[in-house]
Amino acid sequence: MFGIRAAQSGGLLVAMLLHGNAATAQSVPAGAVPLATATPAPGAMPTLGAMPAPGATPAPVPMPAASPPAPPQPLPVAPPPAPALRQGEAWMHLASDYDGAWLEGRSRIDDERWRPLCAAPCDRPLPVDGLDMRVRAPAMTPSNAFTVEPGAGSARLRVSGGSATARTLGIVGLAGGLPVSFAGVTLLGLGSIKSDGTEKTAGIAILSVGAAAVLAALPLLVVGSTNVKNAEGHHVAGRATRLF
């Protein structure tokens, strides 16, 4: 009798436990995902990424392309040595502000005409021993004659040309103004001696014309003069105005 009750009590207890578990399962809201913790199997290794297979050779890493070597720099070329001067020669360097200028030469011993030696700009050895030289160009007043001594070194000359037209007008004005001025002074003197007012007035008028011609001729002569200077700026040759 006691055994039957115990069995019944045990069965009742099992039924109550089963009923409690079912009630707990029904109390989970719909759509909720129960939390689950994944437990790794015993002896399993965590996955860190793909590992190379045993014995596989890794691919070589490409190296950056090497830059081409810089081309060699050319060596500076030394200027060719100046040719040796012959006896009686000198190195001439001539520059002019007039186009078509020529350096001309003439023997100081033999009676000969001017002959061209070198066209400006000139930079070369020339025979200069025993020569008078000058510079001439179209529409430019020729320079006075000058000389250059032969030997080592360089004769560097700069020509500042003058207008041949201005020089010609200056010469004409000066040649005409001087005699007219002289005539005016003479007439003025005679009028003063004779106490003749007419002669004195005429003398003053003629003197004024002659003086004006002379004053106008002076700047024309300056503009028409040709000057030659050396590298130091010293005057080498000019063009003197000769009336007779």
MARMIMI-417567 format. One record per residue: x, y, z of N, C-alpha, C in turn; residue in one letter; residue number from 1. Coordinates in steps of 0.2 Angstrom, whole numbers, plus 2048, in hexadecimal, padded with zeros to 3 digits. Layout:
MARMIMI-417567
+------+------+------+-------+-------+-------+------+------+------+------+-----+
! n_xx ! n_yy ! n_zz ! ca_xx ! ca_yy ! ca_zz ! c_xx ! c_yy ! c_zz ! rest !  nr !
+------+------+------+-------+-------+-------+------+------+------+------+-----+
!    X !    Y !    Z !     X !     Y !     Z !    X !    Y !    Z !    A ! NUM !
...
+------+------+------+-------+-------+-------+------+------+------+------+-----+
***
This chain:
MARMIMI-417567
+------+------+------+-------+-------+-------+------+------+------+------+-----+
! n_xx ! n_yy ! n_zz ! ca_xx ! ca_yy ! ca_zz ! c_xx ! c_yy ! c_zz ! rest !  nr !
+------+------+------+-------+-------+-------+------+------+------+------+-----+
!  804 !  7FA !  800 !   800 !   800 !   800 !  804 !  806 !  800 !    M !   1 !
!  809 !  806 !  804 !   80E !   80C !   805 !  812 !  80C !  7FE !    F !   2 !
!  814 !  807 !  7FB !   817 !   807 !   7F4 !  813 !  80A !  7EF !    G !   3 !
!  80D !  809 !  7EF !   808 !   80B !   7EA !  808 !  813 !  7EB !    I !   4 !
!  807 !  815 !  7F1 !   807 !   81D !   7F2 !  80D !  820 !  7F0 !    R !   5 !
!  813 !  81D !  7F2 !   819 !   820 !   7F0 !  81A !  821 !  7E8 !    A !   6 !
!  818 !  81B !  7E5 !   818 !   81C !   7DD !  813 !  821 !  7DB !    A !   7 !
!  80E !  822 !  7DE !   809 !   827 !   7DB !  80C !  82E !  7DD !    Q !   8 !
!  80F !  82E !  7E3 !   812 !   835 !   7E4 !  817 !  837 !  7E0 !    S !   9 !
!  81B !  832 !  7DE !   821 !   833 !   7D9 !  81E !  835 !  7D2 !    G !  10 !
!  819 !  832 !  7D0 !   816 !   833 !   7CA !  813 !  83A !  7CA !    G !  11 !
!  810 !  83C !  7CF !   80D !   842 !   7D0 !  813 !  848 !  7CF !    L !  12 !
!  818 !  846 !  7D3 !   81E !   84B !   7D3 !  821 !  84C !  7CC !    L !  13 !
!  821 !  847 !  7C8 !   824 !   847 !   7C1 !  81F !  84B !  7BD !    V !  14 !
!  819 !  84A !  7BE !   814 !   84D !   7B9 !  814 !  855 !  7BB !    A !  15 !
!  815 !  857 !  7C1 !   815 !   85E !   7C3 !  81B !  861 !  7C0 !    M !  16 !
!  821 !  85E !  7C0 !   827 !   860 !   7BD !  826 !  861 !  7B5 !    L !  17 !
!  823 !  85D !  7B2 !   822 !   85D !   7AB !  81D !  863 !  7A9 !    L !  18 !
!  818 !  864 !  7AD !   813 !   869 !   7AC !  817 !  870 !  7AD !    H !  19 !
!  81C !  870 !  7B2 !   81F !   877 !   7B3 !  824 !  879 !  7AD !    G !  20 !
!  827 !  874 !  7AA !   82B !   875 !   7A4 !  827 !  877 !  79E !    N !  21 !
!  822 !  874 !  79D !   81D !   876 !   798 !  81B !  87D !  798 !    A !  22 !
!  819 !  87F !  79F !   817 !   886 !   7A0 !  81C !  88B !  79F !    A !  23 !
!  822 !  889 !  7A1 !   828 !   88E !   79F !  829 !  88F !  798 !    T !  24 !
!  829 !  889 !  794 !   82A !   88A !   78D !  825 !  88E !  789 !    A !  25 !
!  81E !  88E !  78C !   819 !   892 !   789 !  81A !  899 !  78B !    Q !  26 !
!  81D !  89B !  790 !   81E !   8A2 !   792 !  823 !  8A6 !  78E !    S !  27 !
!  827 !  8A3 !  789 !   82C !   8A6 !   785 !  828 !  8AA !  780 !    V !  28 !
!  828 !  8B0 !  77F !   825 !   8B4 !   77A !  826 !  8B2 !  773 !    P !  29 !
!  821 !  8B2 !  76E !   822 !   8B0 !   767 !  827 !  8B4 !  764 !    A !  30 !
!  82B !  8B1 !  760 !   830 !   8B5 !   75C !  837 !  8B6 !  760 !    G !  31 !
!  837 !  8B5 !  766 !   83D !   8B6 !   76A !  842 !  8B0 !  769 !    A !  32 !
!  848 !  8B2 !  768 !   84D !   8AD !   766 !  851 !  8AB !  76D !    V !  33 !
!  851 !  8A5 !  76F !   854 !   8A4 !   775 !  85B !  8A4 !  775 !    P !  34 !
!  85F !  8A7 !  77A !   866 !   8A8 !   779 !  869 !  8A1 !  77A !    L !  35 !
!  86E !  8A0 !  776 !   872 !   89A !   776 !  879 !  89C !  775 !    A !  36 !
!  87D !  898 !  779 !   884 !   899 !   779 !  887 !  893 !  776 !    T !  37 !
!  88B !  895 !  770 !   88E !   890 !   76D !  895 !  88E !  770 !    A !  38 !
!  895 !  888 !  772 !   89B !   885 !   775 !  89F !  881 !  770 !    T !  39 !
!  8A5 !  883 !  770 !   8AA !   87F !   76B !  8AB !  878 !  76D !    P !  40 !
!  8AB !  874 !  768 !   8AC !   86D !   76A !  8B3 !  86C !  76D !    A !  41 !
!  8B4 !  867 !  771 !   8BA !   866 !   774 !  8BF !  865 !  76F !    P !  42 !
!  8C5 !  868 !  76F !   8CB !   867 !   76A !  8CA !  86B !  764 !    G !  43 !
!  8C5 !  870 !  763 !   8C4 !   874 !   75D !  8C8 !  87A !  75E !    A !  44 !
!  8CC !  87C !  758 !   8D0 !   882 !   758 !  8CC !  888 !  755 !    M !  45 !
!  8CD !  88E !  758 !   8C9 !   894 !   755 !  8CC !  895 !  74E !    P !  46 !
!  8C7 !  898 !  74A !   8C9 !   899 !   743 !  8CC !  8A0 !  742 !    T !  47 !
!  8D2 !  8A1 !  740 !   8D5 !   8A8 !   73F !  8D6 !  8AA !  738 !    L !  48 !
!  8D5 !  8A6 !  734 !   8D5 !   8A8 !   72C !  8D8 !  8A2 !  729 !    G !  49 !
!  8D9 !  8A3 !  722 !   8DB !   89D !   71E !  8E3 !  89D !  71F !    A !  50 !
!  8E5 !  897 !  721 !   8EC !   895 !   722 !  8EE !  892 !  71C !    M !  51 !
!  8F5 !  893 !  71A !   8F7 !   890 !   714 !  8F8 !  889 !  715 !    P !  52 !
!  8F7 !  885 !  710 !   8F8 !   87E !   710 !  8FF !  87C !  712 !    A !  53 !
!  900 !  877 !  715 !   907 !   875 !   717 !  90B !  873 !  711 !    P !  54 !
!  911 !  876 !  710 !   916 !   875 !   70B !  914 !  87A !  705 !    G !  55 !
!  90F !  87F !  705 !   90E !   883 !   700 !  913 !  889 !  700 !    A !  56 !
!  915 !  88B !  6FA !   91A !   891 !   6FA !  916 !  897 !  6F9 !    T !  57 !
!  918 !  89D !  6FD !   914 !   8A3 !   6FC !  916 !  8A6 !  6F6 !    P !  58 !
!  911 !  8AA !  6F3 !   912 !   8AE !   6ED !  917 !  8B3 !  6EE !    A !  59 !
!  91C !  8B5 !  6E9 !   921 !   8BA !   6EA !  91E !  8C1 !  6EA !    P !  60 !
!  921 !  8C5 !  6EE !   91E !   8CC !   6EF !  922 !  8D0 !  6E9 !    V !  61 !
!  91E !  8D3 !  6E5 !   921 !   8D7 !   6DF !  925 !  8DD !  6E2 !    P !  62 !
!  92B !  8DE !  6E0 !   930 !   8E4 !   6E2 !  92E !  8EA !  6DD !    M !  63 !
!  92E !  8F0 !  6E0 !   92D !   8F6 !   6DC !  933 !  8F7 !  6D7 !    P !  64 !
!  930 !  8F9 !  6D1 !   935 !   8FA !   6CB !  93A !  8FF !  6CD !    A !  65 !
!  940 !  8FE !  6CB !   946 !   902 !   6CC !  946 !  908 !  6C7 !    A !  66 !
!  947 !  90E !  6CA !   947 !   914 !   6C5 !  94E !  914 !  6C1 !    S !  67 !
!  94D !  916 !  6BB !   953 !   916 !   6B6 !  959 !  91A !  6B9 !    P !  68 !
!  95F !  919 !  6B8 !   964 !   91D !   6BA !  964 !  924 !  6B6 !    P !  69 !
!  966 !  929 !  6BA !   967 !   930 !   6B7 !  96C !  930 !  6B2 !    A !  70 !
!  96B !  933 !  6AC !   970 !   933 !   6A7 !  976 !  937 !  6A9 !    P !  71 !
!  97C !  935 !  6A7 !   982 !   939 !   6A9 !  982 !  940 !  6A6 !    P !  72 !
!  984 !  944 !  6AB !   985 !   94B !   6A9 !  98B !  94D !  6A4 !    Q !  73 !
!  989 !  951 !  69F !   98F !   952 !   69A !  994 !  956 !  69D !    P !  74 !
!  99A !  955 !  69C !   9A0 !   958 !   69E !  9A0 !  95F !  69B !    L !  75 !
!  9A2 !  964 !  69E !   9A2 !   96B !   69B !  9A8 !  96B !  696 !    P !  76 !
!  9A6 !  96E !  690 !   9AB !   96E !   68B !  9AF !  975 !  68B !    V !  77 !
!  9B5 !  974 !  68C !   9BA !   97A !   68C !  9BA !  97E !  685 !    A !  78 !
!  9B9 !  985 !  686 !   9BA !   988 !   67F !  9C0 !  987 !  67C !    P !  79 !
!  9C0 !  987 !  675 !   9C6 !   986 !   671 !  9CB !  98C !  672 !    P !  80 !
!  9D1 !  98A !  673 !   9D6 !   98F !   674 !  9D6 !  994 !  66E !    P !  81 !
!  9D8 !  99A !  670 !   9D8 !   99F !   66B !  9DE !  99E !  666 !    A !  82 !
!  9DD !  99F !  660 !   9E3 !   99E !   65B !  9E9 !  9A2 !  65D !    P !  83 !
!  9EF !  9A0 !  65C !   9F5 !   9A4 !   65D !  9F5 !  9A9 !  658 !    A !  84 !
!  9F7 !  9AF !  65A !   9F8 !   9B5 !   656 !  9FF !  9B5 !  652 !    L !  85 !
!  9FE !  9B7 !  64C !   A04 !   9B7 !   648 !  A08 !  9BE !  649 !    R !  86 !
!  A0E !  9BF !  647 !   A11 !   9C5 !   648 !  A0E !  9CA !  644 !    Q !  87 !
!  A0D !  9D0 !  648 !   A0A !   9D6 !   645 !  A02 !  9D6 !  645 !    G !  88 !
!  9FF !  9D1 !  649 !   9F8 !   9D0 !   64A !  9F6 !  9D2 !  651 !    E !  89 !
!  9EF !  9D4 !  651 !   9EC !   9D5 !   658 !  9E5 !  9D2 !  657 !    A !  90 !
!  9E2 !  9D0 !  65D !   9DB !   9CE !   65E !  9D7 !  9D4 !  65E !    W !  91 !
!  9D2 !  9D5 !  659 !   9CE !   9DB !   658 !  9C7 !  9D9 !  65A !    M !  92 !
!  9C4 !  9DC !  65F !   9BD !   9DC !   660 !  9B9 !  9E2 !  65F !    H !  93 !
!  9B5 !  9E3 !  65A !   9B2 !   9E9 !   658 !  9AA !  9E9 !  658 !    L !  94 !
!  9A7 !  9ED !  65B !   9A0 !   9EE !   65C !  99E !  9F5 !  65A !    A !  95 !
!  998 !  9F5 !  656 !   996 !   9FC !   653 !  98E !  9FC !  654 !    S !  96 !
!  98C !  A02 !  655 !   984 !   A03 !   656 !  981 !  A05 !  64F !    D !  97 !
!  985 !  A04 !  64A !   983 !   A05 !   643 !  983 !  9FE !  63F !    Y !  98 !
!  97E !  9FD !  63B !   97E !   9F6 !   637 !  983 !  9F7 !  631 !    D !  99 !
!  986 !  9F2 !  630 !   98B !   9F2 !   62A !  991 !  9F6 !  62B !    G ! 100 !
!  993 !  9F6 !  631 !   99A !   9FA !   633 !  9A0 !  9F5 !  631 !    A ! 101 !
!  9A5 !  9F8 !  62E !   9AB !   9F4 !   62D !  9B1 !  9F8 !  630 !    W ! 102 !
!  9B6 !  9F3 !  632 !   9BC !   9F6 !   634 !  9C1 !  9F6 !  62E !    L ! 103 !
!  9C4 !  9FC !  62C !   9C8 !   9FC !   626 !  9CF !  9FE !  628 !    E ! 104 !
!  9D4 !  9FC !  624 !   9DB !   9FD !   625 !  9DE !  A00 !  61F !    G ! 105 !
!  9E4 !  A04 !  621 !   9E8 !   A07 !   61B !  9EF !  A07 !  61E !    R ! 106 !
!  9F4 !  A06 !  61A !   9FB !   A06 !   61C !  9FD !  A0D !  61D !    S ! 107 !
!  A01 !  A0E !  622 !   A04 !   A14 !   624 !  A0A !  A16 !  620 !    R ! 108 !
!  A0C !  A11 !  61C !   A13 !   A12 !   618 !  A11 !  A12 !  611 !    I ! 109 !
!  A0D !  A0D !  60E !   A0B !   A0D !   607 !  A05 !  A12 !  606 !    D ! 110 !
!  A05 !  A15 !  601 !   9FF !   A19 !   5FF !  9FA !  A15 !  5FC !    D ! 111 !
!  9F5 !  A13 !  600 !   9F0 !   A0E !   5FD !  9E9 !  A11 !  600 !    E ! 112 !
!  9E4 !  A0E !  5FD !   9DD !   A10 !   5FF !  9DB !  A0C !  606 !    R ! 113 !
!  9D6 !  A0E !  609 !   9D3 !   A0A !   60E !  9D0 !  A03 !  60B !    W ! 114 !
!  9D2 !  9FE !  60F !   9CF !   9F7 !   60D !  9CC !  9F4 !  613 !    R ! 115 !
!  9C6 !  9F1 !  612 !   9C3 !   9ED !   618 !  9C7 !  9E8 !  61B !    P ! 116 !
!  9C6 !  9E8 !  622 !   9CA !   9E3 !   625 !  9C5 !  9DE !  629 !    L ! 117 !
!  9C0 !  9E0 !  62C !   9BB !   9DC !   630 !  9B4 !  9DF !  630 !    C ! 118 !
!  9AF !  9DC !  630 !   9A8 !   9DF !   630 !  9A6 !  9DE !  638 !    A ! 119 !
!  9A3 !  9E3 !  63A !   9A1 !   9E3 !   641 !  99A !  9E0 !  641 !    A ! 120 !
!  999 !  9DC !  647 !   99E !   9DB !   64C !  9A3 !  9D6 !  64A !    P ! 121 !
!  9A9 !  9D8 !  64C !   9B0 !   9D5 !   64A !  9B3 !  9D2 !  650 !    C ! 122 !
!  9B5 !  9CC !  650 !   9B9 !   9C9 !   656 !  9BE !  9C4 !  653 !    D ! 123 !
!  9C4 !  9C6 !  651 !   9C8 !   9C2 !   64D !  9CF !  9C5 !  64D !    R ! 124 !
!  9D5 !  9C1 !  64C !   9DB !   9C4 !   64C !  9DC !  9C8 !  645 !    P ! 125 !
!  9DF !  9CD !  645 !   9E0 !   9D1 !   63F !  9E7 !  9D4 !  63E !    L ! 126 !
!  9EA !  9D5 !  638 !   9F1 !   9D8 !   638 !  9F0 !  9E0 !  639 !    P ! 127 !
!  9F3 !  9E2 !  63E !   9F2 !   9E9 !   640 !  9F9 !  9ED !  63F !    V ! 128 !
!  9FF !  9EA !  63E !   A05 !   9ED !   63E !  A06 !  9F2 !  638 !    D ! 129 !
!  A07 !  9F8 !  63A !   A08 !   9FD !   634 !  A02 !  9FF !  631 !    G ! 130 !
!  9FC !  9FE !  634 !   9F6 !   A00 !   631 !  9F2 !  A06 !  635 !    L ! 131 !
!  9EF !  A0A !  631 !   9EA !   A0F !   634 !  9E4 !  A0C !  633 !    D ! 132 !
!  9DF !  A0C !  638 !   9D9 !   A09 !   638 !  9D3 !  A0E !  639 !    M ! 133 !
!  9CD !  A0D !  636 !   9C7 !   A11 !   638 !  9C1 !  A0D !  637 !    R ! 134 !
!  9BC !  A0F !  639 !   9B5 !   A0C !   639 !  9B1 !  A10 !  634 !    V ! 135 !
!  9AD !  A0C !  62F !   9A9 !   A0F !   62B !  9A3 !  A0B !  62A !    R ! 136 !
!  99D !  A0E !  629 !   996 !   A0B !   628 !  992 !  A0F !  624 !    A ! 137 !
!  98D !  A0D !  620 !   988 !   A11 !   61C !  985 !  A16 !  621 !    P ! 138 !
!  984 !  A1C !  61E !   981 !   A21 !   622 !  984 !  A23 !  628 !    A ! 139 !
!  98A !  A21 !  62A !   98E !   A23 !   630 !  994 !  A26 !  62E !    M ! 140 !
!  996 !  A2B !  632 !   99C !   A2F !   631 !  9A2 !  A2B !  633 !    T ! 141 !
!  9A6 !  A2A !  62E !   9AC !   A26 !   62F !  9B0 !  A29 !  635 !    P ! 142 !
!  9B3 !  A24 !  639 !   9B7 !   A26 !   63F !  9BE !  A29 !  63D !    S ! 143 !
!  9C1 !  A2C !  641 !   9C8 !   A2E !   640 !  9CD !  A28 !  640 !    N ! 144 !
!  9D2 !  A28 !  63D !   9D7 !   A23 !   63D !  9DA !  A22 !  644 !    A ! 145 !
!  9DB !  A1B !  645 !   9DE !   A19 !   64C !  9E3 !  A13 !  64A !    F ! 146 !
!  9E7 !  A12 !  64F !   9EC !   A0C !   64F !  9EB !  A07 !  654 !    T ! 147 !
!  9ED !  A01 !  653 !   9EC !   9FC !   658 !  9F3 !  9F8 !  658 !    V ! 148 !
!  9F6 !  9F8 !  65E !   9FD !   9F4 !   65E !  9FC !  9ED !  65E !    E ! 149 !
!  A00 !  9E9 !  65A !   A00 !   9E2 !   65A !  A03 !  9DF !  660 !    P ! 150 !
!  A00 !  9D9 !  662 !   A03 !   9D5 !   667 !  9FD !  9D2 !  66B !    G ! 151 !
!  9FF !  9CF !  671 !   9FA !   9CB !   674 !  9F4 !  9CF !  677 !    A ! 152 !
!  9EF !  9CC !  679 !   9E9 !   9D0 !   67C !  9E4 !  9D1 !  676 !    G ! 153 !
!  9DF !  9D5 !  678 !   9D9 !   9D7 !   674 !  9D8 !  9DE !  673 !    S ! 154 !
!  9D7 !  9E1 !  66D !   9D5 !   9E8 !   66D !  9CE !  9E8 !  66C !    A ! 155 !
!  9CA !  9EA !  671 !   9C3 !   9EA !   671 !  9C0 !  9F1 !  670 !    R ! 156 !
!  9BD !  9F3 !  66B !   9BB !   9F9 !   669 !  9B3 !  9FA !  668 !    L ! 157 !
!  9B1 !  9FF !  66A !   9AA !   A01 !   669 !  9A9 !  A07 !  665 !    R ! 158 !
!  9A5 !  A07 !  660 !   9A4 !   A0C !   65B !  99D !  A0F !  65C !    V ! 159 !
!  99D !  A16 !  65E !   996 !   A19 !   65E !  996 !  A1E !  658 !    S ! 160 !
!  992 !  A1C !  653 !   992 !   A1F !   64D !  98E !  A25 !  64D !    G ! 161 !
!  990 !  A2A !  649 !   98C !   A30 !   648 !  989 !  A31 !  641 !    G ! 162 !
!  984 !  A35 !  640 !   980 !   A35 !   63A !  984 !  A39 !  635 !    S ! 163 !
!  985 !  A36 !  62F !   989 !   A3A !   62A !  985 !  A40 !  627 !    A ! 164 !
!  97E !  A3F !  627 !   97A !   A45 !   625 !  97A !  A4A !  62A !    T ! 165 !
!  97A !  A49 !  630 !   97A !   A4F !   635 !  981 !  A52 !  634 !    A ! 166 !
!  986 !  A4E !  633 !   98D !   A51 !   633 !  98E !  A56 !  62D !    R ! 167 !
!  98B !  A53 !  627 !   98B !   A57 !   621 !  987 !  A5E !  622 !    T ! 168 !
!  981 !  A5E !  625 !   97D !   A64 !   626 !  981 !  A68 !  62B !    L ! 169 !
!  984 !  A66 !  630 !   988 !   A6A !   635 !  98E !  A6D !  631 !    G ! 170 !
!  991 !  A6A !  62D !   997 !   A6D !   629 !  995 !  A72 !  625 !    I ! 171 !
!  98F !  A71 !  621 !   98C !   A76 !   61D !  98A !  A7D !  621 !    V ! 172 !
!  987 !  A7B !  627 !   985 !   A81 !   62B !  98B !  A85 !  62E !    G ! 173 !
!  990 !  A81 !  630 !   996 !   A84 !   633 !  99A !  A88 !  62D !    L ! 174 !
!  99A !  A85 !  628 !   99E !   A88 !   622 !  99A !  A8E !  620 !    A ! 175 !
!  994 !  A8E !  620 !   990 !   A94 !   61D !  98F !  A99 !  623 !    G ! 176 !
!  98F !  A97 !  629 !   98D !   A9C !   62E !  993 !  AA0 !  630 !    G ! 177 !
!  999 !  A9D !  630 !   99F !   AA1 !   632 !  9A1 !  AA7 !  62D !    L ! 178 !
!  9A1 !  AA6 !  627 !   9A2 !   AAC !   622 !  99C !  AB1 !  623 !    P ! 179 !
!  996 !  AAF !  624 !   991 !   AB4 !   625 !  992 !  AB8 !  62B !    V ! 180 !
!  993 !  AB4 !  630 !   995 !   AB8 !   637 !  99A !  ABD !  636 !    S ! 181 !
!  9A0 !  ABB !  633 !   9A5 !   ABF !   632 !  9A3 !  AC5 !  62E !    F ! 182 !
!  99F !  AC4 !  628 !   99D !   ACA !   624 !  998 !  ACF !  629 !    A ! 183 !
!  994 !  ACC !  62D !   990 !   AD0 !   631 !  994 !  AD4 !  636 !    G ! 184 !
!  999 !  AD1 !  639 !   99E !   AD5 !   63E !  9A1 !  ADA !  63A !    V ! 185 !
!  9A3 !  AD9 !  634 !   9A7 !   ADE !   630 !  9A2 !  AE4 !  62E !    T ! 186 !
!  99C !  AE3 !  62C !   998 !   AE8 !   62A !  996 !  AEC !  631 !    L ! 187 !
!  995 !  AE8 !  636 !   993 !   AEC !   63C !  999 !  AF1 !  63E !    L ! 188 !
!  99F !  AEE !  63D !   9A5 !   AF3 !   63F !  9A5 !  AF9 !  63B !    G ! 189 !
!  9A4 !  AF8 !  634 !   9A4 !   AFE !   630 !  99F !  B03 !  631 !    L ! 190 !
!  999 !  B00 !  633 !   993 !   B05 !   634 !  995 !  B08 !  63B !    G ! 191 !
!  998 !  B05 !  63F !   99A !   B09 !   646 !  99F !  B0E !  644 !    S ! 192 !
!  9A4 !  B0D !  640 !   9A9 !   B12 !   63E !  9A6 !  B18 !  63B !    I ! 193 !
!  9A2 !  B17 !  636 !   99E !   B1C !   632 !  998 !  B1F !  635 !    K ! 194 !
!  996 !  B1C !  63B !   990 !   B1E !   63E !  98A !  B1E !  639 !    S ! 195 !
!  98A !  B18 !  636 !   985 !   B17 !   631 !  980 !  B12 !  634 !    D ! 196 !
!  97A !  B14 !  636 !   976 !   B10 !   639 !  973 !  B0A !  634 !    G ! 197 !
!  973 !  B0B !  62E !   971 !   B06 !   629 !  976 !  B00 !  629 !    T ! 198 !
!  97C !  B02 !  628 !   981 !   AFD !   628 !  982 !  AF9 !  62F !    E ! 199 !
!  981 !  AFC !  634 !   981 !   AF9 !   63A !  97B !  AF4 !  63B !    K ! 200 !
!  975 !  AF6 !  639 !   96F !   AF2 !   639 !  970 !  AEC !  635 !    T ! 201 !
!  973 !  AED !  62F !   974 !   AE7 !   62A !  979 !  AE3 !  62D !    A ! 202 !
!  97E !  AE5 !  630 !   983 !   AE1 !   633 !  981 !  ADD !  639 !    G ! 203 !
!  97C !  AE0 !  63D !   979 !   ADC !   642 !  975 !  AD6 !  63F !    I ! 204 !
!  971 !  AD8 !  63A !   96D !   AD3 !   637 !  971 !  ACD !  634 !    A ! 205 !
!  976 !  ACF !  630 !   97A !   AC9 !   62D !  97E !  AC5 !  633 !    I ! 206 !
!  980 !  AC9 !  638 !   984 !   AC5 !   63D !  97F !  AC0 !  641 !    L ! 207 !
!  979 !  AC2 !  642 !   974 !   ABE !   645 !  973 !  AB8 !  641 !    S ! 208 !
!  972 !  AB8 !  63A !   971 !   AB3 !   636 !  977 !  AAE !  636 !    V ! 209 !
!  97D !  AB1 !  636 !   983 !   AAC !   636 !  984 !  AA9 !  63D !    G ! 210 !
!  982 !  AAC !  642 !   983 !   AA9 !   649 !  97E !  AA4 !  649 !    A ! 211 !
!  978 !  AA5 !  647 !   972 !   A9F !   647 !  975 !  A99 !  644 !    A ! 212 !
!  978 !  A9A !  63E !   97A !   A94 !   63A !  97F !  A90 !  63D !    A ! 213 !
!  984 !  A94 !  641 !   989 !   A91 !   644 !  986 !  A8D !  64A !    V ! 214 !
!  982 !  A90 !  64E !   97F !   A8D !   654 !  97B !  A87 !  652 !    L ! 215 !
!  978 !  A87 !  64C !   974 !   A81 !   64A !  979 !  A7B !  648 !    A ! 216 !
!  97F !  A7D !  645 !   983 !   A78 !   643 !  987 !  A74 !  648 !    A ! 217 !
!  988 !  A77 !  64E !   98C !   A74 !   653 !  988 !  A6E !  656 !    L ! 218 !
!  982 !  A6E !  657 !   97F !   A67 !   659 !  97F !  A62 !  654 !    P ! 219 !
!  97E !  A64 !  64E !   97E !   A5F !   648 !  985 !  A5C !  648 !    L ! 220 !
!  98A !  A60 !  649 !   991 !   A5D !   648 !  992 !  A58 !  64E !    L ! 221 !
!  98F !  A59 !  654 !   990 !   A55 !   65A !  98C !  A4E !  658 !    V ! 222 !
!  986 !  A4F !  655 !   982 !   A49 !   654 !  986 !  A45 !  64E !    V ! 223 !
!  989 !  A48 !  64A !   98C !   A45 !   644 !  993 !  A42 !  645 !    G ! 224 !
!  996 !  A42 !  64B !   99C !   A40 !   64D !  99C !  A39 !  64F !    S ! 225 !
!  9A1 !  A35 !  64D !   9A2 !   A2E !   64E !  9A8 !  A2D !  653 !    T ! 226 !
!  9A7 !  A29 !  658 !   9AC !   A28 !   65E !  9AD !  A21 !  65E !    N ! 227 !
!  9B4 !  A20 !  65F !   9B6 !   A19 !   661 !  9B9 !  A19 !  668 !    V ! 228 !
!  9B7 !  A14 !  66C !   9B9 !   A14 !   673 !  9BC !  A0C !  674 !    K ! 229 !
!  9C0 !  A0C !  679 !   9C3 !   A05 !   67A !  9BF !  A02 !  680 !    N ! 230 !
!  9C1 !  9FC !  683 !   9BD !   9F9 !   688 !  9BD !  9FD !  68F !    A ! 231 !
!  9C2 !  A01 !  690 !   9C2 !   A05 !   696 !  9BE !  A0C !  695 !    E ! 232 !
!  9BB !  A0D !  68F !   9B8 !   A13 !   68E !  9BC !  A19 !  68C !    G ! 233 !
!  9C2 !  A18 !  68A !   9C6 !   A1D !   688 !  9C5 !  A1F !  680 !    H ! 234 !
!  9C6 !  A25 !  67F !   9C5 !   A27 !   678 !  9CB !  A25 !  674 !    H ! 235 !
!  9C9 !  A21 !  66E !   9CE !   A1F !   66A !  9CF !  A23 !  663 !    V ! 236 !
!  9C9 !  A24 !  660 !   9C9 !   A28 !   65A !  9C2 !  A2C !  659 !    A ! 237 !
!  9C2 !  A32 !  656 !   9BC !   A35 !   655 !  9BC !  A38 !  64E !    G ! 238 !
!  9B8 !  A3C !  64C !   9B7 !   A3F !   646 !  9B8 !  A46 !  646 !    R ! 239 !
!  9BE !  A49 !  644 !   9BF !   A50 !   645 !  9BB !  A53 !  63F !    A ! 240 !
!  9B8 !  A59 !  640 !   9B5 !   A5D !   63A !  9BA !  A61 !  637 !    T ! 241 !
!  9BB !  A60 !  631 !   9C0 !   A64 !   62D !  9BC !  A68 !  628 !    R ! 242 !
!  9BD !  A6F !  628 !   9B9 !   A73 !   623 !  9BD !  A74 !  61D !    L ! 243 !
!  9C4 !  A73 !  61D !   9C8 !   A75 !   617 !  9CD !  A6F !  617 !    F ! 244 !
+------+------+------+-------+-------+-------+------+------+------+------+-----+
***
